[in-house]
Amino acid sequence: MECDVIVVGAGVSGVATAHRLAPDMRVVIIEAGTRVGGRLRSIDGLDLGASWFWPGEHRAATLVDELNISTHPQYLDGDALYDGPDGVTRLEGNPIDVASSRFSSGAGNLTEALRQRFSERNGSDLLLDSHVQTVESTEVQDRPLVVTATNAGVTHTISADHVVLALPPALATSNIEFHPALPDGIALLAMRTPVWMGTTTKVVARYETTFWRDIGLSGSAVSHLGPLREIHDLSGPEGRPAALFGFAPS
């Protein structure tokens, strides 16, 4: 198989990159998982991964407008709670949260819409459940780069003019063999580059109603004692579905 660009990774950065390139180039996305989205994953409209985007994130806002993705503001009304050594304190006015936007059907809806647009491009392809093994620079082929990937025990070879690694640098360098090898400085930097929130576990709790709102609470809390260090309202538009989520260090 030949193409202009190979994108390794079908998270939001990989699918967005492929979406932007596909009008003018033949693009192949290779994804080790069985779905698109990476750390954006939604179940029944509730985000198990990323939830917010902020007023200054212009690229996210542009994609939302372009793809007609429905959003709603993060719920901010009410007080917050602080769980400390002396007990639980009610904080007036919710000093924890700031204004942000949420994807009304879940953040996974963003990558699914990008995947749909990408799939409509002639000559482009998405390979799921495919594990990249090697990236080789060669002067023998018509295309200067050759990527091998396995799917169900079968090895596929794809040549391209460019390869985009849309996955955490440490993950790329620990799972992919590069020929020739990456320079020592780049390889070391990649291995030392941390993944944002990579050592944090997100916990989602779904309820029948947003009972905390009924007593004037925003759903936001900070704890120095419990396993969840932060808690926030994760409810959908108009409070349905009702949910809270929290962050816990792994």
N, C-alpha and C positions, 0 to 999 in steps of 0.2 A: 504494500500500500504506500502511496505517496500523498503528501499534502504540503501546504505552504507553512503551516504552524501547528505544532503539537502543544497542547496545554495539559500539563500533568496536575490533576486535582480538580474536582468539580464542586468545590465550595463556592461561596458567592464571588470571591475574587477570580477564580478560574472561569466560571460560567459567564461572568460579566466581561472578562477579557475576551473570551471567545465570541460573545455576542457582538462586541464592538468590532472585532476583526473580520467576522464572517461575511459582511457584505462585499468585501473586496478580496478575500482570500479563502482558500479551502482550509478549514480548521478541523482538527481531530482532538477531542477531549478524552483523556484516559483517566479513569477514576477507579481506585482500589475498592471502594465500597459498592453497595448495591443500589445506591440512590444518589441524587444530586443534593447539594446543600451543605455538606460538611458539618460544621458546628451550628448551622442554622437548622433546627429540627422542631417541627410543631406537631402536636397530637391534639386533635379536637380543638384547634385554635389556640392552644396553650404552648408557649415556647419552652422547650427544654434546653435550648441554647440561648443565643443572643436575643434580646427583647426590644431594646430601645435604639433609636437613632436621635441625634442631637441637632439643635438649630444650626450649628456650624458645619455639619457634615453634608456638604453640598452635593457630593457624588451620590450619596444615598437618596437625597431629596430629588435629584434629577431622575434617577431610576424609578422612584415611586411615581413621579408625574408621568414619565414616559410609558410606564407599564400599567398605569391606571390602578395602582395598588391602593386599597382602602386603608386609611390610618385613623387613629384616634389619639388624643393626648393622654399622657400618663396621669392617673388619678393623684391629685395632690391635696385635696381638701381634708381638713381634720388634723388632729394632733399625732405625734409620733411617740414611741416608747423607747426608754433606755433601760437596759437590764444590767445593773452593776452590783458591786459587792454589798451595797446597802439596800438592795431590792429593786423593784421596777418603778421608774419615774416617768410620769407623763410630761412630754415636752410640747409646750404650746406652739402651734403654728407650723409643725412639720419642718424642722431645719435640716432634714436629711435629704429629701428629694429635691430635684430641680426640674424645670420644664423640659419635657422630651416627648417624642412621639413613639407610638407603638403600631405594629402591623395588625390590623383588626382581625385578620384570619390567620395570624401567625407569621413569623418571619420566614418560615419555609415557603410561604406563598410567593415571596420575592424570587427565590432561586427557581421555583417551579415555573414562574412566568418567563424568566430568562431562558430556561431550558426549552420551553415551548417555542419561543421566538427563534432560538438557535436551531431547533430541529427543522424549522421551515426553510433554512438556507440550503440551497442545492450544493451537493458536494461536500458538506460538512457531516461529521459523525461524532457520536458519543459512545464510548466503550466503557461499560460499567463492569464491576467485579474483575477488573484487569489490573495486574500489579506490574508496574514498571521495574524492570531488572537492570537495564543498562542504558546509558546515553553515551554514544560514541561519535566523536568527530572524525570524519574520514574524507579523503579526497578521491576515493575510488568511485563512489556513487555519484549520480547526477545531483543529488541533494547532499549538502555537506554534513548533515546530522542524521544519525540512525538510532532509533529507540526500539528496544525489545521489551515486550510485555507478555505476561502469561495470563491465560484465562482457562480455568478448568483443566490445567495441566498442558494446555496447548500454547506454544510460543508464537507470538506474532511479531513481525518486523515492519516498522514504519519509518520511512525516510522523510525528512522535512528540511526546510531552509532555516527554521527557527524553532526553539523549544522554550516554553515558558513554564517554570516550576512554580505553580500556584499552591504551595503547601509550606508548612513550617520548615525553615532551613535545616534544623536538626533532623527532622524526619526525612528530608530528602537525602542528606548526606549519609544517614545511617542505613537507608534501605535501597539506595541506588548506587550502582557502580559507574563511575565516570571514566571514560577512556578518551584522551589521556586524563590522569587523575587531576582533580582540582588543585590549584596551588595551596601549599600548606596554610598560608595565612587566611585564605577564603574558607577552607575546610574547617579550620579552628574557630573562626568567627561564626560560621554556621552552627557548629555544635554547641557554642556557648550562647546563642541567641535564644532567650526564653520565649515560650509561647504565652501570649496574653491570656491570663486567667487559667493557664494550663495546670496549675496546682490547686484549683478551686473546683468544688463540686456544687452543682446547682440542684436544689431540692424544690419540687413543686407540690403544693397541697391544694386539692380542689374541694370546694364546699358547695352546699346547696344554695347558700345566700351569702352576700357580703355583710355579715353580721357586724364586723368592726366599723363599718360606715354608719350603722344605726346608732352607735354610741359615740360618734364624733371622732373616730380614729381614721387615720389615712391608710393604715396597713403597713406603715413603715416603722422599723425598729432596728436598734443596734444593741448587740449583747457582747459583753466581755466574759460571759460565763458559759453560755449554751453552745451547742455544736454549730448553730447557725449564727454567724457574726453579723449578718445584715438580713433584713426581711423587707419585702416590698409588695405592693399590690400588683397582681398579675392579671386581674380580671379583664374580660373583654369589654366591648362597648356596652354602655348602660349596665355594667356590672355582671354581664353574662358571657361566658361562664364565670363563676366566682372562684377566685384562686389567690393564694399568696405564694411567693417564692422566696427562698433564702440561699445565701452563699455560705459554704462551710469549707474550711481548709482541708485539703486531702491529706 
